């Protein structure tokens, strides 16, 4: 009886896999049931592996296709429509963003105060095209008179980041920085870290390089 049932599931799987329906997930379900009944049947294991790869490929292609048509929540936010209250005493974003604003923002973060949400959104909007224009592979040329400081993982340690700038100098056209690691995980001040890095990337985009090892 077990052998007969195994044959039934195998036929169902083959029909689903190679038939007009092409329902590979159903084929997987049938083949896995067959595998439980006949664990030593190598042909079934091969079909499971093949179906699994095809099903994942189809799912990935569908996900990519739907992503093109999906509207990001971020794109629905309009920072210019967000009012800044008269009582707000923090830094105010100018156009273009100045180094003075960045330094005032850093001081605000050091004092553990908040940047207004309008400016949080505006910084994200302004840094996105800068990052999108960045090529995948960047050749770094350090010209005479320039300094390059290479930094490892920051891990959300905002005060360590500020101490680094205070010790070696803030980014400028003549002082390049390359951040080579995890920016925001683990630490308690990950938001402050990433916004500081984003702000410098906007103000001095070419000398300030962000390289993320991990996806």
Buried (B, 14 or more C-beta within 10 A) or exposed (E): EEEEEBEEBBEBBBBBBEEEEEBBEBBBBBBBBBBEBBEEBEEBBEBBEBBBEBBEEEEEEEEEEEEEEEEEEEEEEEBEEBEEEEEBEBBEBEEEBEBEBBBBBBEBBEEEEEBBEBBBBBBBBBBEEBEEEBEEEEEEEEEEEEEEBEBEBBBBBBBBBBEBBEEEEBBBEEBBBBBBBBBBEEBEBBBBBBBBBBBBBBBBBEBBBBEEEEE
